[in-house]
Amino acid sequence: MPPLRVFLKEGVEQFIFNGADLMWPGIKSLNTEDFRQYDVAVIYAKNALPSPDHQVTYVPIAVGRILSSKMPEELKGKAVQVEHFLYDELWNMGPKKIPDEIHMIAKTDGVIEEEKVE
């Protein structure tokens, strides 16, 4: 089963980069409604750099564990316990290179297409 993809609302990434867990109000969308509590979640933020074809693209910025088995009726509280984010202490201990396996996501009319990050 592929990891849950969580897409952020604009501006929420600043809280992730400051070490916060992801709250339900900061989530724009999920790639599926079929997930279990503590599943791995990959968190994507809107790419600030324009793509050559002017598509809206999202890049992975963090990984964590979803804290619920479904979206709550009232979008309150923690959604994802963030375990690791881009440029954190773990990143600084390593080679500081984005792995070739990381993919950028392009959303066109609600359809998700993967592209390798160059």
C-alpha positions as CSV (number, residue, x, y, z in Angstrom):
1,M,0.0,0.0,0.0
2,P,1.5,3.3,-1.0
3,P,1.9,6.0,1.7
4,L,-0.8,8.5,2.4
5,R,-0.2,11.8,0.6
6,V,-1.2,14.9,2.5
7,F,-1.4,18.2,0.6
8,L,-1.0,21.4,2.6
9,K,-2.8,24.7,2.4
10,E,-0.4,27.5,1.4
11,G,1.7,28.9,4.3
12,V,1.3,25.8,6.6
13,E,4.8,24.6,5.7
14,Q,6.4,27.3,7.8
15,F,4.9,25.6,10.9
16,I,6.2,22.2,9.8
17,F,9.7,23.7,9.3
18,N,9.5,25.1,12.8
19,G,8.9,21.6,14.3
20,A,5.2,21.6,14.6
21,D,2.9,18.6,14.0
22,L,0.3,19.0,11.3
23,M,-3.1,20.0,12.4
24,W,-6.3,19.1,10.5
25,P,-7.1,22.8,9.5
26,G,-3.8,22.9,7.6
27,I,-4.7,20.1,5.2
28,K,-5.9,21.0,1.8
29,S,-6.6,17.4,0.6
30,L,-5.6,13.8,0.9
31,N,-4.9,11.4,-1.9
32,T,-7.3,8.8,-0.4
33,E,-9.9,8.4,2.3
34,D,-8.8,4.8,2.8
35,F,-6.1,5.0,5.6
36,R,-5.5,3.5,9.0
37,Q,-4.3,5.1,12.2
38,Y,-0.5,5.4,12.3
39,D,-0.1,4.8,8.5
40,V,2.9,6.6,7.0
41,A,2.0,10.0,5.6
42,V,4.1,12.0,3.2
43,I,3.4,15.7,3.4
44,Y,3.5,17.8,0.3
45,A,3.6,21.6,0.0
46,K,3.0,23.8,-3.1
47,N,6.2,24.4,-5.1
48,A,7.1,28.0,-5.0
49,L,9.0,27.7,-8.2
50,P,6.9,27.8,-11.4
51,S,7.0,24.7,-13.6
52,P,8.0,25.2,-17.3
53,D,4.4,24.4,-18.4
54,H,2.9,26.5,-15.6
55,Q,1.3,23.6,-13.8
56,V,0.7,23.7,-10.0
57,T,3.2,21.3,-8.5
58,Y,3.7,20.0,-5.0
59,V,7.0,18.7,-3.4
60,P,7.4,16.4,-0.4
61,I,8.6,18.3,2.6
62,A,8.0,15.9,5.5
63,V,7.0,12.4,6.7
64,G,5.1,11.3,9.7
65,R,2.3,9.2,11.0
66,I,-1.4,9.9,10.6
67,L,-3.1,10.0,14.1
68,S,-6.6,9.0,13.1
69,S,-8.3,6.4,11.0
70,K,-10.6,8.9,9.2
71,M,-11.1,12.6,8.8
72,P,-13.0,14.1,11.7
73,E,-16.3,15.8,11.3
74,E,-14.9,19.0,12.8
75,L,-11.4,19.6,11.5
76,K,-9.7,20.2,14.8
77,G,-6.6,18.8,16.5
78,K,-3.5,17.0,15.3
79,A,-3.7,15.1,12.1
80,V,-0.1,14.0,11.5
81,Q,2.8,13.5,14.0
82,V,5.7,14.8,11.9
83,E,8.8,12.6,12.3
84,H,11.2,14.2,9.8
85,F,11.1,17.3,7.7
86,L,13.3,18.8,5.0
87,Y,16.3,20.6,6.4
88,D,15.9,19.4,10.0
89,E,18.7,18.0,12.3
90,L,18.6,14.6,10.6
91,W,19.0,16.3,7.2
92,N,21.9,18.3,8.5
93,M,23.7,15.1,9.6
94,G,23.5,13.5,6.2
95,P,24.8,14.4,2.7
96,K,22.2,17.2,2.3
97,K,21.0,15.8,-1.1
98,I,17.4,15.2,-2.1
99,P,17.3,11.5,-3.1
100,D,16.6,10.5,-6.7
101,E,13.6,8.6,-5.5
102,I,11.7,11.7,-4.4
103,H,9.0,12.7,-6.8
104,M,7.2,16.0,-7.4
105,I,3.5,15.8,-7.8
106,A,1.6,17.8,-10.5
107,K,-2.1,18.2,-10.0
108,T,-4.1,18.9,-13.1
109,D,-7.9,19.1,-12.8
110,G,-7.7,17.0,-9.7
111,V,-5.5,14.3,-11.4
112,I,-2.2,13.5,-9.7
113,E,0.8,12.9,-12.0
114,E,4.3,12.1,-10.6
115,E,7.5,13.6,-11.9
116,K,11.0,13.0,-10.6
117,V,12.5,16.0,-8.9
118,E,15.6,17.2,-10.8
